Amino acid sequence: MPEAPVPEFTLDELVARSGFSARTIRFYTGRGMLTAPARRGRSASYTADHLARLELVRGLQAHGFTLAAIESYLARLPTDAGPETIALYGTLVAPWIPDLPETMTRAGLETRAGRALTEDDVAALRALGVVEPVGEGTYRVATVRLSLSISILDLGVSPTAAVAAQAVFTRHGRAIAEELTEVFREQMWPAYKEAGTPPLELRETIERFKPLTIAALVTSYETAINETRREIVARRTSPETRGGPDA
């Protein structure tokens, strides 16, 4: 069976598909982040490899990578990496919960919040890292976390307590993320590579793995809360503490 023809794009088509300007694409090519396009007469011809690399660059930018870090990451790709393999590397660094900030006015912020916001509310959202002023009456908003933060404030939780709780989640969440990353890197990833798992199948496995780990984390947290409550009740009702100041 003859091989399917490799899809090719003109520069204008690559601009339309990738969302990057022609100037940016030429800049990335000049820095070696993209391979030089083939020439078809006076026109440049790009392939799916170029598109996959640009999509990876966009994902790395969204994840906060600097230009130098993106160059370093791209340089570590296998030299024979095709579009599927490049997309796999993009999956490995893609945000687990997309939370690209949006810029909006105060009216837009209140629309997203579902109610009017007092200055104290805005100050609390700023302290939680959900809202950042970027100009007169304009804010950069982490929209994924906005609804949860508003719900916490609506419960009457003080901004100080909300920030303290957020610090606890952040501290322990980072520790969990680092340990799980090591488990994946040292135990799971080598097994998949040794088994010769195709890149597309591995991407699908990783995407299914994300919500499973989040569900497991929620379950572990709920179990820990229940155990902690039982331990507190047991301490307060034990003969040693009954009648004491915490009874």
PADOTI-193172 format. One line per 3 residues: number of its first residue (from 1); for each residue x, y, z of C-alpha. Coordinates in steps of 0.25 Angstrom, whole numbers, plus 5000, padded with zeros to 4 digits. Layout:
! residues N
NUM> X/Y/Z  ...
! end
This chain:
! residues 247
1> 5000/5000/5000  5006/5013/4996  5009/5023/5007
4> 4999/5035/5009  5005/5048/5004  5010/5057/5015
7> 5001/5069/5017  5008/5082/5014  5005/5096/5017
10> 5008/5110/5011  5013/5120/5021  4999/5127/5021
13> 4993/5113/5024  5002/5111/5035  4999/5124/5041
16> 4984/5122/5040  4986/5108/5047  4996/5111/5058
19> 4991/5125/5062  5006/5130/5061  5009/5142/5052
22> 5018/5140/5040  5029/5149/5046  5029/5140/5059
25> 5030/5127/5051  5042/5133/5043  5048/5137/5057
28> 5046/5123/5062  5052/5117/5050  5064/5126/5051
31> 5067/5122/5065  5066/5107/5061  5053/5104/5069
34> 5047/5100/5055  5054/5093/5044  5055/5101/5031
37> 5044/5099/5022  5045/5092/5008  5045/5101/4996
40> 5035/5100/4985  5040/5110/4975  5039/5123/4982
43> 5029/5118/4993  5033/5112/5006  5026/5098/5009
46> 5023/5094/5023  5018/5081/5029  5011/5075/5041
49> 5024/5075/5048  5025/5090/5048  5010/5091/5053
52> 5012/5081/5064  5025/5089/5069  5017/5102/5069
55> 5006/5096/5077  5016/5091/5087  5022/5104/5087
58> 5008/5110/5090  5006/5100/5101  5020/5103/5108
61> 5017/5118/5107  5003/5116/5114  5011/5108/5125
64> 5020/5120/5127  5032/5115/5120  5042/5126/5116
67> 5048/5126/5102  5061/5120/5106  5054/5109/5114
70> 5045/5106/5102  5058/5106/5093  5064/5096/5103
73> 5052/5087/5103  5051/5087/5088  5065/5083/5087
76> 5063/5071/5095  5052/5065/5086  5057/5052/5078
79> 5063/5056/5065  5053/5047/5058  5041/5052/5066
82> 5028/5053/5057  5015/5060/5060  5010/5049/5069
85> 5022/5049/5078  5023/5064/5078  5009/5065/5082
88> 5012/5054/5093  5023/5064/5099  5012/5075/5099
91> 5003/5066/5107  5014/5064/5117  5015/5079/5120
94> 5001/5083/5118  4993/5089/5129  4984/5078/5136
97> 4974/5089/5138  4974/5100/5128  4974/5113/5135
100> 4979/5123/5125  4976/5137/5131  4966/5146/5124
103> 4967/5161/5124  4954/5168/5127  4947/5180/5133
106> 4941/5181/5147  4927/5179/5140  4932/5167/5133
109> 4938/5162/5146  4925/5163/5154  4918/5157/5142
112> 4927/5145/5144  4926/5145/5159  4911/5145/5158
115> 4909/5157/5167  4914/5170/5171  4928/5171/5177
118> 4932/5180/5189  4946/5186/5190  4948/5176/5201
121> 4944/5164/5192  4953/5169/5181  4964/5171/5191
124> 4962/5156/5196  4962/5151/5182  4975/5158/5180
127> 4981/5152/5192  4977/5138/5187  4984/5141/5174
130> 4971/5140/5166  4971/5155/5162  4982/5164/5158
133> 4980/5179/5154  4986/5182/5141  4981/5196/5138
136> 4970/5206/5142  4958/5197/5144  4964/5185/5137
139> 4968/5172/5143  4975/5159/5139  4966/5148/5145
142> 4969/5133/5147  4955/5129/5143  4955/5114/5147
145> 4958/5118/5161  4949/5130/5162  4936/5122/5165
148> 4942/5114/5176  4948/5126/5182  4935/5134/5182
151> 4928/5122/5188  4938/5122/5199  4935/5137/5202
154> 4920/5135/5201  4922/5125/5213  4927/5137/5221
157> 4941/5132/5222  4950/5143/5225  4961/5147/5215
160> 4971/5144/5225  4966/5130/5227  4964/5128/5212
163> 4978/5132/5209  4983/5123/5220  4975/5111/5215
166> 4980/5114/5201  4994/5113/5206  4992/5100/5212
169> 4986/5094/5199  4998/5100/5191  5009/5095/5200
172> 5003/5081/5201  4998/5081/5187  5012/5084/5182
175> 5018/5073/5190  5008/5063/5185  5011/5067/5170
178> 5026/5066/5172  5025/5052/5178  5015/5047/5167
181> 5024/5053/5156  5035/5044/5161  5026/5032/5161
184> 5022/5035/5147  5036/5038/5142  5043/5026/5149
187> 5033/5015/5149  5022/5018/5139  5029/5025/5127
190> 5040/5014/5126  5030/5003/5126  5022/5010/5115
193> 5035/5012/5106  5040/4998/5108  5026/4992/5104
196> 5027/5001/5091  5014/5008/5094  5010/5017/5082
199> 5011/5032/5085  4996/5034/5082  4992/5022/5092
202> 5001/5028/5102  4995/5042/5100  4981/5036/5103
205> 4986/5029/5115  4992/5041/5121  4979/5049/5118
208> 4971/5038/5125  4981/5038/5137  4979/5053/5140
211> 4965/5052/5145  4968/5039/5152  4979/5045/5160
214> 4970/5057/5164  4959/5047/5168  4968/5039/5176
217> 4973/5052/5183  4959/5056/5187  4956/5042/5192
220> 4969/5042/5201  4966/5056/5206  4952/5052/5210
223> 4957/5039/5217  4967/5047/5224  4957/5057/5229
226> 4948/5046/5234  4960/5039/5241  4964/5053/5247
229> 4950/5055/5253  4949/5042/5259  4962/5044/5266
232> 4958/5057/5271  4945/5051/5276  4952/5040/5282
235> 4962/5049/5290  4951/5058/5295  4943/5046/5300
238> 4955/5038/5306  4956/5037/5321  4969/5045/5321
241> 4962/5057/5315  4948/5056/5319  4944/5068/5327
244> 4957/5076/5323  4957/5089/5316  4954/5084/5302
247> 4942/5075/5306
! end
